Amino acid sequence: VVHVGAQQARGREEAVCNCVEGLKQALRALDQEDLGHIAICPETMGKQAQIGNLSETLSFCIEESRLIPCIDFAHIHALGIGCLNQKEDFTAVLDRIEEAIGLPRAQRIHIHFSSIEYTSKGEKRHRTFAEAEYGPRFECLAPLLAERKYDPVVICECSGTQVEDALSMKHLYEELCS
């Protein structure tokens, strides 16, 4: 999983082009070391100044099958000022991913999940599932992953309760799949 870059003093378009070139260089370096079987996962980012909103991340992955998106739902929620609140919101995200890279690759995405606190500029800090005032909620995403037969890697990024919150996600997903 990689953070591809930040805008800094450049225009957004120039910064995105630099990130594309950086990803190509990384893939070439893997090939030179006989590690071409390794996938790189550009992550969706949670702050406006960072490169890697959902559209940008998917655009990186469209052309190269070794680029698998890392979808951080908390980051998407923060950038969208609390946009992931119901199953339909998550459906729209998964639909966009599937349209961009196809269902077989979408089923193998890498996922980061936690609740998050945000401001108008995006991500402020990751929170725990026990802090009910923060979203997004895994209960909205898990049924979709099971229904669509996704087999993602899911990493819990909750602040301070990663083990407990990861287990709650695991148990919910397994229950839905059985």
C-alpha positions as CSV (number, residue, x, y, z in Angstrom):
1,V,0.0,0.0,0.0
2,V,1.4,3.4,-1.0
3,H,0.5,7.0,-0.6
4,V,1.3,8.3,-4.1
5,G,1.9,12.0,-3.2
6,A,0.7,15.4,-2.4
7,Q,-0.1,18.5,-4.4
8,Q,2.3,20.9,-2.6
9,A,3.0,24.0,-4.7
10,R,2.1,22.3,-8.0
11,G,-1.2,22.4,-9.8
12,R,-3.3,19.3,-9.2
13,E,-3.0,18.0,-12.8
14,E,0.8,18.3,-12.7
15,A,1.0,16.5,-9.3
16,V,-1.2,13.7,-10.6
17,C,1.1,13.2,-13.6
18,N,4.1,13.1,-11.3
19,C,2.4,10.4,-9.3
20,V,1.6,8.4,-12.4
21,E,5.3,8.5,-13.3
22,G,6.3,7.5,-9.8
23,L,4.0,4.5,-10.0
24,K,5.5,3.5,-13.3
25,Q,9.0,3.8,-11.9
26,A,8.0,1.6,-8.9
27,L,6.7,-1.1,-11.3
28,R,9.8,-1.0,-13.4
29,A,12.0,-1.3,-10.2
30,L,10.0,-4.4,-9.2
31,D,10.5,-5.9,-12.6
32,Q,14.2,-5.3,-12.5
33,E,14.4,-7.1,-9.2
34,D,12.3,-10.1,-10.5
35,L,9.4,-9.0,-8.2
36,G,6.9,-8.3,-11.0
37,H,4.4,-10.6,-9.3
38,I,4.0,-8.1,-6.5
39,A,1.0,-5.7,-6.7
40,I,1.2,-2.1,-5.6
41,C,-1.9,-0.7,-3.9
42,P,-2.4,3.1,-4.3
43,E,-4.5,4.3,-1.4
44,T,-7.4,6.6,-1.4
45,M,-6.4,9.6,0.7
46,G,-8.3,11.6,3.3
47,K,-7.0,15.2,2.8
48,Q,-7.7,17.6,0.0
49,A,-4.1,18.4,-0.6
50,Q,-3.1,14.7,-1.0
51,I,-3.2,13.0,-4.3
52,G,-5.5,10.0,-4.3
53,N,-9.2,10.8,-4.1
54,L,-11.3,7.9,-5.4
55,S,-11.3,9.0,-9.1
56,E,-7.6,9.6,-9.1
57,T,-6.8,6.3,-7.4
58,L,-9.0,4.4,-9.9
59,S,-7.4,6.2,-12.8
60,F,-4.0,5.0,-11.6
61,C,-5.3,1.4,-11.6
62,I,-7.2,1.3,-14.9
63,E,-4.2,0.8,-17.2
64,E,-2.0,-1.5,-15.1
65,S,-3.3,-4.7,-13.6
66,R,-0.6,-4.8,-11.0
67,L,-2.1,-1.7,-9.4
68,I,-4.9,-2.8,-7.1
69,P,-6.7,0.1,-5.3
70,C,-6.5,0.4,-1.6
71,I,-9.9,1.8,-0.7
72,D,-9.8,3.6,2.6
73,F,-13.5,4.1,3.3
74,A,-12.8,6.5,6.2
75,H,-10.8,8.7,3.9
76,I,-13.6,8.7,1.3
77,H,-16.0,9.5,4.1
78,A,-13.8,12.4,5.3
79,L,-13.2,13.9,1.9
80,G,-16.9,13.7,1.2
81,I,-17.7,15.5,4.5
82,G,-19.5,12.4,5.9
83,C,-20.8,10.9,2.6
84,L,-20.9,7.2,3.6
85,N,-23.9,6.8,5.8
86,Q,-26.1,4.0,4.2
87,K,-25.7,0.9,2.2
88,E,-26.5,2.8,-1.0
89,D,-23.5,5.1,-0.4
90,F,-21.2,2.1,-0.3
91,T,-23.0,0.6,-3.3
92,A,-22.1,3.6,-5.3
93,V,-18.4,3.4,-4.4
94,L,-18.2,-0.4,-5.2
95,D,-20.1,0.2,-8.5
96,R,-17.5,2.9,-9.4
97,I,-14.6,0.5,-8.6
98,E,-16.2,-2.3,-10.6
99,E,-16.9,0.0,-13.6
100,A,-13.3,1.2,-13.6
101,I,-11.3,-2.0,-13.1
102,G,-13.8,-4.8,-13.6
103,L,-15.4,-7.2,-11.1
104,P,-12.6,-9.7,-10.9
105,R,-10.0,-7.1,-9.8
106,A,-12.6,-5.3,-7.7
107,Q,-13.2,-8.5,-5.7
108,R,-9.5,-8.5,-4.7
109,I,-9.2,-4.8,-3.5
110,H,-7.3,-3.9,-0.4
111,I,-9.5,-2.1,2.2
112,H,-8.7,0.1,5.1
113,F,-11.6,0.7,7.4
114,S,-12.2,2.7,10.6
115,S,-14.4,5.5,11.9
116,I,-13.0,8.9,11.3
117,E,-13.2,12.5,12.5
118,Y,-12.9,15.1,9.8
119,T,-13.0,18.8,9.1
120,S,-13.8,20.8,5.9
121,K,-10.3,19.9,4.7
122,G,-10.8,16.2,5.2
123,E,-9.3,13.7,7.6
124,K,-8.5,14.9,11.2
125,R,-8.0,11.5,13.0
126,H,-9.1,7.9,13.0
127,R,-11.6,7.0,15.7
128,T,-13.0,3.7,17.2
129,F,-16.2,1.9,16.4
130,A,-17.4,2.5,20.0
131,E,-17.5,6.2,19.2
132,A,-20.9,6.1,17.6
133,E,-20.9,9.7,16.5
134,Y,-18.3,9.0,13.9
135,G,-18.7,7.1,10.7
136,P,-18.5,5.3,8.4
137,R,-20.0,2.0,9.7
138,F,-18.8,-1.4,8.6
139,E,-22.3,-2.7,9.0
140,C,-23.2,-0.9,5.8
141,L,-20.3,-2.3,3.8
142,A,-20.0,-5.9,5.0
143,P,-23.3,-7.1,3.4
144,L,-22.2,-5.8,0.0
145,L,-18.8,-7.5,0.3
146,A,-20.5,-10.8,1.0
147,E,-23.2,-10.4,-1.7
148,R,-20.7,-9.5,-4.3
149,K,-18.4,-12.3,-3.3
150,Y,-15.5,-10.0,-2.6
151,D,-12.3,-11.5,-1.1
152,P,-10.5,-8.4,0.0
153,V,-7.7,-7.8,2.4
154,V,-9.3,-5.6,5.2
155,I,-7.1,-3.7,7.6
156,C,-8.6,-2.1,10.6
157,E,-7.2,1.4,11.3
158,C,-9.3,2.3,14.4
159,S,-7.3,4.4,16.8
160,G,-6.3,2.3,19.9
161,T,-8.8,-0.5,19.4
162,Q,-7.5,-2.1,16.2
163,V,-7.6,-5.7,17.5
164,E,-11.1,-5.4,19.0
165,D,-12.6,-3.6,16.0
166,A,-10.9,-5.8,13.5
167,L,-12.4,-8.9,15.2
168,S,-15.9,-7.3,15.1
169,M,-15.5,-6.7,11.4
170,K,-14.2,-10.3,10.9
171,H,-17.1,-11.9,12.8
172,L,-19.7,-9.8,11.0
173,Y,-18.3,-10.6,7.6
174,E,-18.0,-14.4,8.4
175,E,-21.5,-14.4,9.7
176,L,-22.8,-12.8,6.5
177,C,-20.8,-15.3,4.3
178,S,-22.0,-18.4,6.1
